[in-house]
Amino acid sequence: MACEKGSSYPPEVQLDCYELNVDGGGGDIVLFYGVSYGIKGERPSAKSNVDWISIGEITSSQIILKVEPSDISEERFGIVTVSYPNMKDNLSVYVLQDKQLLNQYRFEVSNLTHSGCTVKYIPKDPHRPFMANVIDAEYFKQSGITDERVFVENEMNNYIALAQRNNMTLEEHMSRVSPKLVYVGEAEREFTGMQPGGSYLVYSYGVEFMGNSYEMTTPMHSTLVELPMPEMYDVKFNINSTINGNVASIGIDPGSWTGYYCVQIAPDDSLQFIEPGETMSDVAMKSLATKFYSDARKAMSSGMSAEQYLRSKCQTGFRTLDVQLTDAKRYMVIVFAVESLDGSVPIMRSVPTLYYLYK
């Protein structure tokens, strides 16, 4: 409700919160407000009694408080005063900030290639042990884990099992066995065999060993690392087809490409299907490459060699493939070159060639 100056009803401001608890990392805190009997064109103002809280933007419904990261080893207290023209009494917001976060981490990523990178872990506290590792960014989405402590407990239990298998304590296994996982002070790790075009989380958290287990001594810190796709070979496949009833015979000529290639069929109700005339986006191509890589890696982890996988799932030379069609559906043929370097997991090596089938 708005009114003009001189109204018999003094303005009133209501805040959604009058006490704030902020962690040691600080950040921008949104304080929502509403005004009764407000003055047209006016907004609240705010000021802080401490230099570690500053006032950011004030909109028609929000006051932004900017809280700096704590640099002391104990809690600290501040007051933000909110005022409004002609309001009878100012409002006070009490801000309690936790002590500085122990062992905050920075990450420096270098030597980034389509299959690996080097990560330097830089802790704020050079004396506290910490975990230094990397994980597929899709892990949390696929596992459904949202609590970092559940993740850490599961991770610890896996390492406990490995340590017991090797007749070692957990601390010995994580601090000495390659790849080393726990460090003190700055550390550098080189990661190889990563998925081309994949997204990974580099992460750290403080640890304190207690017998044959450990506890987190800091929140988990992480940064996203996205690997590039490998440089693509210039390979174009010549594709033709004939349809007899519900069967399409697809002829594929790889031209000068003498290696393996992958053939996939996507009906028009699948996520892979792209309307004729449209260009495959980088996101779609990355998704296609990721799926091929993941399937190959899964097969190889079950004991199949790269060459065995390529022979069983891919093609070489001129091929004619028969595909069963369904009435009232369109189909897209996807063909791309693949390659395994020195027996590694095969990867996509050419921009896909697309061909459409109409019954």
Secondary structure as UniProt FT lines:
FT   STRAND          2..3
FT   TURN            5..6
FT   STRAND          12..15
FT   STRAND          19..22
FT   TURN            24..25
FT   STRAND          27..36
FT   STRAND          38..39
FT   TURN            40..41
FT   STRAND          45..48
FT   TURN            51..52
FT   STRAND          53..58
FT   STRAND          62..67
FT   STRAND          76..83
FT   TURN            85..86
FT   STRAND          91..97
FT   TURN            102..103
FT   STRAND          105..110
FT   STRAND          117..123
FT   TURN            126..127
FT   STRAND          130..136
FT   TURN            137..138
FT   HELIX           139..143
FT   HELIX           148..165
FT   TURN            166..167
FT   HELIX           170..176
FT   STRAND          182..183
FT   STRAND          187..191
FT   TURN            196..197
FT   STRAND          199..209
FT   STRAND          214..216
FT   STRAND          221..226
FT   STRAND          238..244
FT   TURN            245..246
FT   STRAND          247..253
FT   TURN            255..256
FT   STRAND          261..267
FT   TURN            268..269
FT   TURN            271..272
FT   TURN            276..277
FT   HELIX           282..301
FT   TURN            302..303
FT   HELIX           306..313
FT   STRAND          319..324
FT   TURN            327..328
FT   STRAND          330..339
FT   TURN            342..343
FT   STRAND          347..348
FT   STRAND          353..358
//
